[in-house]
Amino acid sequence: MAEMPIPKVIMVVDDSQTVRNIMALILHRLGYQSVRVRSAMEALTTLTELVPDLIFLDITLPGMDGLDVCKVIKENQRTKHVPVVMLSGSDQVFDKVMGRLAGAADYVTKPFEPDTIRQCVETHCGRGLRVREGLWKKRRR
């Protein structure tokens, strides 16, 4: 049986439920599926089961900051190819440089416009659907 095309999956990691919900709404309207998580540890755990097409990652997270999470993502063989876009309330050049040094592909300042997210997704994830094999894998215990 042939695999059916499904929407690309974008992970949103932010401790703000409001930001997660706004991002999910924007992504849904653009035709993408979103996976929303609220902490660094939840993100890293989810990445053992799912390899998304793109990750939006808040810099300021409880427990472990987004820059460190980005480094872990980029050091992992399964996830190093996934583009990471840092989200931050800061528009400082230093923060943008630190994001790039951690391996981020881009940086979006909050608050953001839906069009900014659309452009970012199209730049780093492309448009449309693709056939995905093994999107979710069973966790080995």
N, CA, C and O atoms as a GROMACS GRO file, in nm:
protein
  564
    1MET      N    1   0.084  -0.117   0.000
    1MET     CA    2   0.000   0.000   0.000
    1MET      C    3   0.089   0.124   0.000
    1MET      O    4   0.184   0.131   0.078
    2ALA      N    5   0.061   0.219  -0.084
    2ALA     CA    6   0.141   0.342  -0.095
    2ALA      C    7   0.118   0.432   0.025
    2ALA      O    8   0.008   0.440   0.080
    3GLU      N    9   0.225   0.500   0.065
    3GLU     CA   10   0.214   0.595   0.176
    3GLU      C   11   0.140   0.719   0.127
    3GLU      O   12   0.158   0.764   0.014
    4MET      N   13   0.057   0.774   0.213
    4MET     CA   14  -0.019   0.894   0.180
    4MET      C   15   0.061   1.018   0.219
    4MET      O   16   0.126   1.019   0.324
    5PRO      N   17   0.058   1.121   0.136
    5PRO     CA   18   0.123   1.246   0.176
    5PRO      C   19   0.054   1.304   0.299
    5PRO      O   20  -0.069   1.303   0.308
    6ILE      N   21   0.132   1.355   0.392
    6ILE     CA   22   0.077   1.419   0.511
    6ILE      C   23   0.148   1.552   0.530
    6ILE      O   24   0.255   1.574   0.475
    7PRO      N   25   0.088   1.640   0.608
    7PRO     CA   26   0.153   1.770   0.629
    7PRO      C   27   0.289   1.756   0.696
    7PRO      O   28   0.312   1.663   0.774
    8LYS      N   29   0.377   1.848   0.665
    8LYS     CA   30   0.504   1.852   0.735
    8LYS      C   31   0.478   1.887   0.880
    8LYS      O   32   0.380   1.955   0.913
    9VAL      N   33   0.565   1.838   0.967
    9VAL     CA   34   0.547   1.855   1.111
    9VAL      C   35   0.647   1.957   1.164
    9VAL      O   36   0.767   1.950   1.137
   10ILE      N   37   0.595   2.052   1.240
   10ILE     CA   38   0.677   2.157   1.298
   10ILE      C   39   0.660   2.154   1.449
   10ILE      O   40   0.548   2.161   1.499
   11MET      N   41   0.771   2.145   1.521
   11MET     CA   42   0.768   2.145   1.666
   11MET      C   43   0.782   2.289   1.716
   11MET      O   44   0.864   2.366   1.667
   12VAL      N   45   0.699   2.323   1.814
   12VAL     CA   46   0.705   2.455   1.878
   12VAL      C   47   0.737   2.432   2.026
   12VAL      O   48   0.660   2.367   2.097
   13VAL      N   49   0.851   2.485   2.070
   13VAL     CA   50   0.894   2.470   2.208
   13VAL      C   51   0.893   2.608   2.273
   13VAL      O   52   0.977   2.692   2.241
   14ASP      N   53   0.798   2.630   2.362
   14ASP     CA   54   0.787   2.759   2.431
   14ASP      C   55   0.714   2.736   2.562
   14ASP      O   56   0.617   2.661   2.567
   15ASP      N   57   0.759   2.801   2.669
   15ASP     CA   58   0.694   2.784   2.798
   15ASP      C   59   0.564   2.864   2.808
   15ASP      O   60   0.489   2.847   2.904
   16SER      N   61   0.537   2.950   2.712
   16SER     CA   62   0.413   3.028   2.710
   16SER      C   63   0.306   2.954   2.631
   16SER      O   64   0.321   2.928   2.512
   17GLN      N   65   0.197   2.920   2.699
   17GLN     CA   66   0.087   2.852   2.631
   17GLN      C   67   0.029   2.942   2.522
   17GLN      O   68  -0.013   2.893   2.417
   18THR      N   69   0.027   3.071   2.546
   18THR     CA   70  -0.025   3.165   2.446
   18THR      C   71   0.057   3.158   2.318
   18THR      O   72   0.001   3.151   2.209
   19VAL      N   73   0.189   3.161   2.331
   19VAL     CA   74   0.276   3.154   2.212
   19VAL      C   75   0.256   3.020   2.141
   19VAL      O   76   0.246   3.016   2.019
   20ARG      N   77   0.251   2.911   2.218
   20ARG     CA   78   0.230   2.778   2.156
   20ARG      C   79   0.099   2.774   2.079
   20ARG      O   80   0.094   2.723   1.967
   21ASN      N   81  -0.007   2.829   2.138
   21ASN     CA   82  -0.137   2.827   2.072
   21ASN      C   83  -0.141   2.915   1.948
   21ASN      O   84  -0.197   2.876   1.845
   22ILE      N   85  -0.081   3.033   1.956
   22ILE     CA   86  -0.076   3.122   1.839
   22ILE      C   87   0.004   3.057   1.726
   22ILE      O   88  -0.039   3.059   1.610
   23MET      N   89   0.118   3.000   1.760
   23MET     CA   90   0.200   2.932   1.658
   23MET      C   91   0.122   2.817   1.595
   23MET      O   92   0.125   2.799   1.473
   24ALA      N   93   0.053   2.738   1.677
   24ALA     CA   94  -0.024   2.625   1.624
   24ALA      C   95  -0.132   2.672   1.528
   24ALA      O   96  -0.155   2.610   1.424
   25LEU      N   97  -0.198   2.782   1.563
   25LEU     CA   98  -0.302   2.836   1.476
   25LEU      C   99  -0.244   2.884   1.343
   25LEU      O  100  -0.298   2.854   1.237
   26ILE      N  101  -0.134   2.957   1.350
   26ILE     CA  102  -0.068   3.005   1.227
   26ILE      C  103  -0.026   2.886   1.140
   26ILE      O  104  -0.053   2.884   1.020
   27LEU      N  105   0.040   2.788   1.202
   27LEU     CA  106   0.089   2.672   1.126
   27LEU      C  107  -0.025   2.592   1.066
   27LEU      O  108  -0.016   2.546   0.952
   28HIS      N  109  -0.133   2.574   1.142
   28HIS     CA  110  -0.250   2.502   1.091
   28HIS      C  111  -0.308   2.573   0.968
   28HIS      O  112  -0.341   2.508   0.869
   29ARG      N  113  -0.320   2.704   0.977
   29ARG     CA  114  -0.375   2.781   0.864
   29ARG      C  115  -0.284   2.773   0.741
   29ARG      O  116  -0.330   2.787   0.628
   30LEU      N  117  -0.155   2.751   0.764
   30LEU     CA  118  -0.060   2.737   0.653
   30LEU      C  119  -0.054   2.594   0.600
   30LEU      O  120   0.014   2.567   0.501
   31GLY      N  121  -0.125   2.501   0.667
   31GLY     CA  122  -0.129   2.363   0.620
   31GLY      C  123  -0.026   2.272   0.682
   31GLY      O  124   0.003   2.164   0.628
   32TYR      N  125   0.031   2.313   0.795
   32TYR     CA  126   0.132   2.231   0.862
   32TYR      C  127   0.075   2.173   0.990
   32TYR      O  128  -0.017   2.229   1.051
   33GLN      N  129   0.129   2.060   1.030
   33GLN     CA  130   0.092   1.997   1.156
   33GLN      C  131   0.191   2.047   1.261
   33GLN      O  132   0.310   2.059   1.233
   34SER      N  133   0.143   2.077   1.382
   34SER     CA  134   0.234   2.122   1.487
   34SER      C  135   0.233   2.027   1.605
   34SER      O  136   0.133   1.963   1.637
   35VAL      N  137   0.348   2.019   1.668
   35VAL     CA  138   0.364   1.947   1.794
   35VAL      C  139   0.412   2.053   1.892
   35VAL      O  140   0.516   2.116   1.871
   36ARG      N  141   0.336   2.072   2.000
   36ARG     CA  142   0.367   2.179   2.095
   36ARG      C  143   0.418   2.120   2.226
   36ARG      O  144   0.356   2.030   2.284
   37VAL      N  145   0.531   2.171   2.272
   37VAL     CA  146   0.586   2.130   2.401
   37VAL      C  147   0.626   2.254   2.479
   37VAL      O  148   0.655   2.358   2.422
   38ARG      N  149   0.629   2.240   2.612
   38ARG     CA  150   0.647   2.358   2.697
   38ARG      C  151   0.782   2.369   2.767
   38ARG      O  152   0.810   2.470   2.832
   39SER      N  153   0.866   2.266   2.755
   39SER     CA  154   0.995   2.272   2.826
   39SER      C  155   1.105   2.206   2.744
   39SER      O  156   1.080   2.133   2.648
   40ALA      N  157   1.227   2.234   2.785
   40ALA     CA  158   1.343   2.174   2.719
   40ALA      C  159   1.340   2.022   2.732
   40ALA      O  160   1.361   1.951   2.634
   41MET      N  161   1.313   1.973   2.851
   41MET     CA  162   1.313   1.828   2.872
   41MET      C  163   1.202   1.760   2.793
   41MET      O  164   1.223   1.652   2.737
   42GLU      N  165   1.086   1.822   2.788
   42GLU     CA  166   0.976   1.765   2.708
   42GLU      C  167   1.014   1.763   2.560
   42GLU      O  168   0.980   1.669   2.488
   43ALA      N  169   1.082   1.867   2.514
   43ALA     CA  170   1.127   1.871   2.374
   43ALA      C  171   1.224   1.759   2.345
   43ALA      O  172   1.210   1.688   2.245
   44LEU      N  173   1.324   1.742   2.430
   44LEU     CA  174   1.425   1.638   2.407
   44LEU      C  175   1.363   1.499   2.414
   44LEU      O  176   1.402   1.410   2.338
   45THR      N  177   1.268   1.478   2.504
   45THR     CA  178   1.199   1.349   2.512
   45THR      C  179   1.117   1.325   2.385
   45THR      O  180   1.119   1.215   2.330
   46THR      N  181   1.045   1.426   2.340
   46THR     CA  182   0.964   1.414   2.219
   46THR      C  183   1.051   1.383   2.098
   46THR      O  184   1.010   1.307   2.010
   47LEU      N  185   1.171   1.441   2.093
   47LEU     CA  186   1.261   1.418   1.980
   47LEU      C  187   1.316   1.275   1.976
   47LEU      O  188   1.376   1.237   1.875
   48THR      N  189   1.298   1.197   2.081
   48THR     CA  190   1.336   1.055   2.075
   48THR      C  191   1.230   0.974   2.000
   48THR      O  192   1.256   0.863   1.956
   49GLU      N  193   1.110   1.031   1.987
   49GLU     CA  194   0.999   0.963   1.921
   49GLU      C  195   0.964   1.022   1.785
   49GLU      O  196   0.904   0.954   1.701
   50LEU      N  197   1.000   1.148   1.763
   50LEU     CA  198   0.957   1.222   1.645
   50LEU      C  199   1.072   1.307   1.594
   50LEU      O  200   1.140   1.373   1.672
   51VAL      N  201   1.092   1.305   1.464
   51VAL     CA  202   1.188   1.396   1.402
   51VAL      C  203   1.106   1.492   1.315
   51VAL      O  204   1.061   1.454   1.207
   52PRO      N  205   1.087   1.615   1.362
   52PRO     CA  206   1.006   1.710   1.286
   52PRO      C  207   1.081   1.766   1.166
   52PRO      O  208   1.201   1.741   1.149
   53ASP      N  209   1.011   1.840   1.084
   53ASP     CA  210   1.072   1.904   0.967
   53ASP      C  211   1.136   2.038   1.004
   53ASP      O  212   1.223   2.087   0.932
   54LEU      N  213   1.092   2.097   1.115
   54LEU     CA  214   1.140   2.227   1.159
   54LEU      C  215   1.108   2.241   1.307
   54LEU      O  216   1.008   2.187   1.355
   55ILE      N  217   1.193   2.313   1.380
   55ILE     CA  218   1.170   2.338   1.523
   55ILE      C  219   1.177   2.487   1.549
   55ILE      O  220   1.275   2.553   1.514
   56PHE      N  221   1.072   2.542   1.611
   56PHE     CA  222   1.075   2.677   1.667
   56PHE      C  223   1.105   2.661   1.815
   56PHE      O  224   1.031   2.592   1.885
   57LEU      N  225   1.211   2.724   1.863
   57LEU     CA  226   1.262   2.699   1.998
   57LEU      C  227   1.284   2.830   2.073
   57LEU      O  228   1.366   2.912   2.033
   58ASP      N  229   1.210   2.847   2.182
   58ASP     CA  230   1.226   2.966   2.267
   58ASP      C  231   1.364   2.962   2.333
   58ASP      O  232   1.410   2.856   2.374
   59ILE      N  233   1.428   3.077   2.343
   59ILE     CA  234   1.559   3.083   2.407
   59ILE      C  235   1.547   3.066   2.558
   59ILE      O  236   1.631   3.001   2.620
   60THR      N  237   1.442   3.124   2.618
   60THR     CA  238   1.426   3.121   2.762
   60THR      C  239   1.328   3.012   2.802
   60THR      O  240   1.207   3.028   2.785
   61LEU      N  241   1.380   2.902   2.853
   61LEU     CA  242   1.298   2.789   2.896
   61LEU      C  243   1.335   2.751   3.038
   61LEU      O  244   1.448   2.773   3.081
   62PRO      N  245   1.241   2.693   3.113
   62PRO     CA  246   1.274   2.647   3.248
   62PRO      C  247   1.366   2.525   3.244
   62PRO      O  248   1.349   2.436   3.160
   63GLY      N  249   1.463   2.522   3.333
   63GLY     CA  250   1.550   2.405   3.346
   63GLY      C  251   1.673   2.408   3.258
   63GLY      O  252   1.784   2.386   3.307
   64MET      N  253   1.656   2.435   3.132
   64MET     CA  254   1.766   2.435   3.035
   64MET      C  255   1.731   2.537   2.928
   64MET      O  256   1.621   2.534   2.874
   65ASP      N  257   1.823   2.627   2.897
   65ASP     CA  258   1.786   2.730   2.799
   65ASP      C  259   1.784   2.675   2.657
   65ASP      O  260   1.843   2.571   2.627
   66GLY      N  261   1.716   2.748   2.570
   66GLY     CA  262   1.698   2.705   2.433
   66GLY      C  263   1.828   2.692   2.356
   66GLY      O  264   1.838   2.609   2.265
   67LEU      N  265   1.928   2.774   2.389
   67LEU     CA  266   2.057   2.764   2.321
   67LEU      C  267   2.121   2.628   2.348
   67LEU      O  268   2.177   2.566   2.257
   68ASP      N  269   2.113   2.581   2.474
   68ASP     CA  270   2.168   2.449   2.507
   68ASP      C  271   2.088   2.338   2.440
   68ASP      O  272   2.145   2.239   2.395
   69VAL      N  273   1.956   2.354   2.434
   69VAL     CA  274   1.872   2.255   2.366
   69VAL      C  275   1.910   2.248   2.218
   69VAL      O  276   1.920   2.140   2.161
   70CYS      N  277   1.932   2.363   2.157
   70CYS     CA  278   1.971   2.368   2.016
   70CYS      C  279   2.102   2.293   1.995
   70CYS      O  280   2.115   2.218   1.898
   71LYS      N  281   2.198   2.312   2.083
   71LYS     CA  282   2.326   2.241   2.072
   71LYS      C  283   2.306   2.090   2.080
   71LYS      O  284   2.366   2.016   2.003
   72VAL      N  285   2.220   2.045   2.171
   72VAL     CA  286   2.192   1.901   2.184
   72VAL      C  287   2.128   1.848   2.056
   72VAL      O  288   2.165   1.741   2.007
   73ILE      N  289   2.033   1.923   2.002
   73ILE     CA  290   1.967   1.883   1.877
   73ILE      C  291   2.069   1.869   1.764
   73ILE      O  292   2.064   1.773   1.687
   74LYS      N  293   2.160   1.964   1.754
   74LYS     CA  294   2.259   1.965   1.646
   74LYS      C  295   2.369   1.861   1.665
   74LYS      O  296   2.437   1.826   1.569
   75GLU      N  297   2.388   1.812   1.787
   75GLU     CA  298   2.489   1.708   1.812
   75GLU      C  299   2.433   1.568   1.794
   75GLU      O  300   2.509   1.471   1.790
   76ASN      N  301   2.301   1.555   1.782
   76ASN     CA  302   2.235   1.426   1.770
   76ASN      C  303   2.225   1.386   1.622
   76ASN      O  304   2.177   1.464   1.540
   77GLN      N  305   2.270   1.266   1.589
   77GLN     CA  306   2.267   1.216   1.450
   77GLN      C  307   2.127   1.219   1.390
   77GLN      O  308   2.112   1.250   1.272
   78ARG      N  309   2.026   1.186   1.470
   78ARG     CA  310   1.888   1.180   1.419
   78ARG      C  311   1.830   1.317   1.388
   78ARG      O  312   1.744   1.331   1.300
   79THR      N  313   1.876   1.419   1.461
   79THR     CA  314   1.810   1.550   1.451
   79THR      C  315   1.899   1.663   1.400
   79THR      O  316   1.852   1.775   1.384
   80LYS      N  317   2.025   1.635   1.374
   80LYS     CA  318   2.117   1.744   1.338
   80LYS      C  319   2.079   1.815   1.208
   80LYS      O  320   2.118   1.930   1.187
   81HIS      N  321   2.004   1.748   1.120
   81HIS     CA  322   1.963   1.808   0.993
   81HIS      C  323   1.839   1.897   1.005
   81HIS      O  324   1.806   1.970   0.912
   82VAL      N  325   1.771   1.891   1.119
   82VAL     CA  326   1.645   1.965   1.136
   82VAL      C  327   1.676   2.113   1.162
   82VAL      O  328   1.749   2.144   1.256
   83PRO      N  329   1.623   2.203   1.080
   83PRO     CA  330   1.646   2.345   1.106
   83PRO      C  331   1.580   2.389   1.236
   83PRO      O  332   1.468   2.350   1.266
   84VAL      N  333   1.652   2.470   1.312
   84VAL     CA  334   1.601   2.524   1.438
   84VAL      C  335   1.592   2.676   1.423
   84VAL      O  336   1.688   2.741   1.381
   85VAL      N  337   1.476   2.730   1.457
   85VAL     CA  338   1.456   2.875   1.455
   85VAL      C  339   1.435   2.919   1.600
   85VAL      O  340   1.341   2.875   1.666
   86MET      N  341   1.523   3.006   1.647
   86MET     CA  342   1.513   3.055   1.784
   86MET      C  343   1.402   3.159   1.793
   86MET      O  344   1.387   3.243   1.704
   87LEU      N  345   1.326   3.154   1.903
   87LEU     CA  346   1.224   3.254   1.934
   87LEU      C  347   1.270   3.330   2.057
   87LEU      O  348   1.315   3.270   2.154
   88SER      N  349   1.260   3.462   2.054
   88SER     CA  350   1.304   3.540   2.169
   88SER      C  351   1.234   3.674   2.174
   88SER      O  352   1.196   3.731   2.072
   89GLY      N  353   1.218   3.724   2.296
   89GLY     CA  354   1.166   3.858   2.315
   89GLY      C  355   1.273   3.964   2.297
   89GLY      O  356   1.244   4.083   2.297
   90SER      N  357   1.397   3.921   2.282
   90SER     CA  358   1.510   4.013   2.269
   90SER      C  359   1.549   4.028   2.122
   90SER      O  360   1.556   3.931   2.047
   91ASP      N  361   1.575   4.151   2.084
   91ASP     CA  362   1.618   4.179   1.947
   91ASP      C  363   1.765   4.220   1.943
   91ASP      O  364   1.810   4.286   1.849
   92GLN      N  365   1.840   4.180   2.045
   92GLN     CA  366   1.981   4.219   2.057
   92GLN      C  367   2.068   4.136   1.961
   92GLN      O  368   2.045   4.016   1.944
   93VAL      N  369   2.165   4.200   1.901
   93VAL     CA  370   2.257   4.133   1.808
   93VAL      C  371   2.329   4.018   1.879
   93VAL      O  372   2.348   3.912   1.820
   94PHE      N  373   2.370   4.040   2.004
   94PHE     CA  374   2.440   3.936   2.081
   94PHE      C  375   2.358   3.807   2.087
   94PHE      O  376   2.412   3.698   2.066
   95ASP      N  377   2.228   3.820   2.116
   95ASP     CA  378   2.142   3.701   2.126
   95ASP      C  379   2.130   3.629   1.992
   95ASP      O  380   2.128   3.506   1.987
   96LYS      N  381   2.123   3.706   1.884
   96LYS     CA  382   2.115   3.645   1.750
   96LYS      C  383   2.244   3.571   1.716
   96LYS      O  384   2.240   3.462   1.658
   97VAL      N  385   2.357   3.629   1.751
   97VAL     CA  386   2.486   3.563   1.727
   97VAL      C  387   2.496   3.435   1.810
   97VAL      O  388   2.541   3.332   1.760
   98MET      N  389   2.454   3.442   1.935
   98MET     CA  390   2.458   3.322   2.021
   98MET      C  391   2.370   3.211   1.964
   98MET      O  392   2.406   3.093   1.970
   99GLY      N  393   2.255   3.248   1.908
   99GLY     CA  394   2.168   3.149   1.845
   99GLY      C  395   2.236   3.083   1.727
   99GLY      O  396   2.228   2.961   1.711
  100ARG      N  397   2.301   3.161   1.644
  100ARG     CA  398   2.374   3.105   1.528
  100ARG      C  399   2.487   3.014   1.573
  100ARG      O  400   2.508   2.908   1.515
  101LEU      N  401   2.560   3.056   1.676
  101LEU     CA  402   2.670   2.974   1.727
  101LEU      C  403   2.620   2.842   1.784
  101LEU      O  404   2.692   2.742   1.781
  102ALA      N  405   2.498   2.841   1.837
  102ALA     CA  406   2.440   2.718   1.890
  102ALA      C  407   2.391   2.626   1.779
  102ALA      O  408   2.362   2.509   1.804
  103GLY      N  409   2.382   2.678   1.656
  103GLY     CA  410   2.340   2.596   1.543
  103GLY      C  411   2.206   2.634   1.484
  103GLY      O  412   2.156   2.566   1.394
  104ALA      N  413   2.146   2.742   1.532
  104ALA     CA  414   2.015   2.784   1.481
  104ALA      C  415   2.027   2.834   1.337
  104ALA      O  416   2.125   2.898   1.299
  105ALA      N  417   1.924   2.804   1.259
  105ALA     CA  418   1.919   2.848   1.119
  105ALA      C  419   1.864   2.990   1.107
  105ALA      O  420   1.891   3.059   1.009
  106ASP      N  421   1.787   3.032   1.208
  106ASP     CA  422   1.722   3.163   1.199
  106ASP      C  423   1.681   3.207   1.339
  106ASP      O  424   1.696   3.132   1.436
  107TYR      N  425   1.630   3.330   1.348
  107TYR     CA  426   1.595   3.392   1.475
  107TYR      C  427   1.472   3.479   1.451
  107TYR      O  428   1.472   3.563   1.361
  108VAL      N  429   1.368   3.459   1.531
  108VAL     CA  430   1.246   3.538   1.520
  108VAL      C  431   1.221   3.606   1.654
  108VAL      O  432   1.225   3.543   1.760
  109THR      N  433   1.197   3.737   1.648
  109THR     CA  434   1.171   3.814   1.769
  109THR      C  435   1.021   3.817   1.798
  109THR      O  436   0.939   3.840   1.709
  110LYS      N  437   0.987   3.791   1.926
  110LYS     CA  438   0.848   3.802   1.972
  110LYS      C  439   0.824   3.945   2.019
  110LYS      O  440   0.915   4.006   2.076
  111PRO      N  441   0.708   4.000   1.997
  111PRO     CA  442   0.595   3.941   1.923
  111PRO      C  443   0.624   3.941   1.773
  111PRO      O  444   0.701   4.022   1.722
  112PHE      N  445   0.560   3.848   1.704
  112PHE     CA  446   0.584   3.831   1.561
  112PHE      C  447   0.452   3.838   1.485
  112PHE      O  448   0.345   3.821   1.543
  113GLU      N  449   0.462   3.864   1.358
  113GLU     CA  450   0.346   3.866   1.269
  113GLU      C  451   0.333   3.728   1.203
  113GLU      O  452   0.434   3.661   1.180
  114PRO      N  453   0.211   3.685   1.172
  114PRO     CA  454   0.194   3.556   1.104
  114PRO      C  455   0.277   3.546   0.976
  114PRO      O  456   0.328   3.438   0.944
  115ASP      N  457   0.291   3.656   0.903
  115ASP     CA  458   0.368   3.652   0.778
  115ASP      C  459   0.516   3.622   0.804
  115ASP      O  460   0.582   3.560   0.721
  116THR      N  461   0.567   3.667   0.917
  116THR     CA  462   0.706   3.636   0.953
  116THR      C  463   0.723   3.486   0.971
  116THR      O  464   0.822   3.428   0.926
  117ILE      N  465   0.627   3.424   1.036
  117ILE     CA  466   0.632   3.278   1.058
  117ILE      C  467   0.619   3.207   0.924
  117ILE      O  468   0.692   3.111   0.898
  118ARG      N  469   0.527   3.252   0.839
  118ARG     CA  470   0.509   3.190   0.707
  118ARG      C  471   0.639   3.194   0.627
  118ARG      O  472   0.681   3.093   0.571
  119GLN      N  473   0.701   3.310   0.621
  119GLN     CA  474   0.826   3.324   0.546
  119GLN      C  475   0.935   3.234   0.603
  119GLN      O  476   1.011   3.173   0.529
  120CYS      N  477   0.941   3.228   0.734
  120CYS     CA  478   1.041   3.146   0.800
  120CYS      C  479   1.020   2.997   0.768
  120CYS      O  480   1.114   2.925   0.736
  121VAL      N  481   0.895   2.953   0.776
  121VAL     CA  482   0.863   2.813   0.747
  121VAL      C  483   0.895   2.781   0.601
  121VAL      O  484   0.955   2.677   0.573
  122GLU      N  485   0.856   2.867   0.510
  122GLU     CA  486   0.883   2.842   0.368
  122GLU      C  487   1.032   2.841   0.339
  122GLU      O  488   1.078   2.764   0.254
  123THR      N  489   1.108   2.924   0.406
  123THR     CA  490   1.252   2.927   0.387
  123THR      C  491   1.319   2.800   0.436
  123THR      O  492   1.406   2.745   0.369
  124HIS      N  493   1.279   2.753   0.553
  124HIS     CA  494   1.352   2.644   0.618
  124HIS      C  495   1.285   2.508   0.606
  124HIS      O  496   1.348   2.406   0.635
  125CYS      N  497   1.161   2.505   0.564
  125CYS     CA  498   1.087   2.378   0.562
  125CYS      C  499   1.027   2.351   0.425
  125CYS      O  500   0.991   2.238   0.395
  126GLY      N  501   1.016   2.452   0.342
  126GLY     CA  502   0.954   2.435   0.211
  126GLY      C  503   0.804   2.439   0.220
  126GLY      O  504   0.747   2.462   0.327
  127ARG      N  505   0.741   2.417   0.109
  127ARG     CA  506   0.595   2.423   0.101
  127ARG      C  507   0.537   2.283   0.085
  127ARG      O  508   0.605   2.189   0.044
  128GLY      N  509   0.409   2.274   0.119
  128GLY     CA  510   0.332   2.157   0.082
  128GLY      C  511   0.355   2.032   0.163
  128GLY      O  512   0.404   2.035   0.276
  129LEU      N  513   0.317   1.921   0.100
  129LEU     CA  514   0.316   1.791   0.165
  129LEU      C  515   0.434   1.707   0.120
  129LEU      O  516   0.496   1.735   0.017
  130ARG      N  517   0.463   1.606   0.196
  130ARG     CA  518   0.562   1.508   0.152
  130ARG      C  519   0.525   1.373   0.212
  130ARG      O  520   0.453   1.367   0.312
  131VAL      N  521   0.575   1.268   0.153
  131VAL     CA  522   0.553   1.135   0.208
  131VAL      C  523   0.655   1.114   0.318
  131VAL      O  524   0.775   1.132   0.296
  132ARG      N  525   0.608   1.076   0.435
  132ARG     CA  526   0.698   1.057   0.548
  132ARG      C  527   0.689   0.912   0.594
  132ARG      O  528   0.580   0.859   0.616
  133GLU      N  529   0.802   0.851   0.609
  133GLU     CA  530   0.807   0.716   0.662
  133GLU      C  531   0.850   0.721   0.806
  133GLU      O  532   0.941   0.796   0.842
  134GLY      N  533   0.786   0.643   0.889
  134GLY     CA  534   0.828   0.631   1.028
  134GLY      C  535   0.831   0.763   1.103
  134GLY      O  536   0.926   0.790   1.176
  135LEU      N  537   0.729   0.845   1.086
  135LEU     CA  538   0.724   0.973   1.156
  135LEU      C  539   0.737   0.951   1.306
  135LEU      O  540   0.817   1.016   1.374
  136TRP      N  541   0.658   0.862   1.355
  136TRP     CA  542   0.666   0.826   1.497
  136TRP      C  543   0.730   0.689   1.506
  136TRP      O  544   0.696   0.600   1.428
  137LYS      N  545   0.821   0.671   1.598
  137LYS     CA  546   0.876   0.538   1.618
  137LYS      C  547   0.846   0.495   1.761
  137LYS      O  548   0.834   0.578   1.851
  138LYS      N  549   0.833   0.368   1.780
  138LYS     CA  550   0.809   0.317   1.913
  138LYS      C  551   0.933   0.338   1.999
  138LYS      O  552   1.045   0.313   1.955
  139ARG      N  553   0.912   0.385   2.119
  139ARG     CA  554   1.025   0.400   2.210
  139ARG      C  555   1.067   0.263   2.258
  139ARG      O  556   0.984   0.180   2.294
  140ARG      N  557   1.196   0.240   2.257
  140ARG     CA  558   1.248   0.112   2.306
  140ARG      C  559   1.272   0.125   2.455
  140ARG      O  560   1.336   0.219   2.501
  141ARG      N  561   1.221   0.031   2.527
  141ARG     CA  562   1.235   0.036   2.674
  141ARG      C  563   1.329  -0.069   2.721
  141ARG      O  564   1.354  -0.081   2.841
   0.00000   0.00000   0.00000
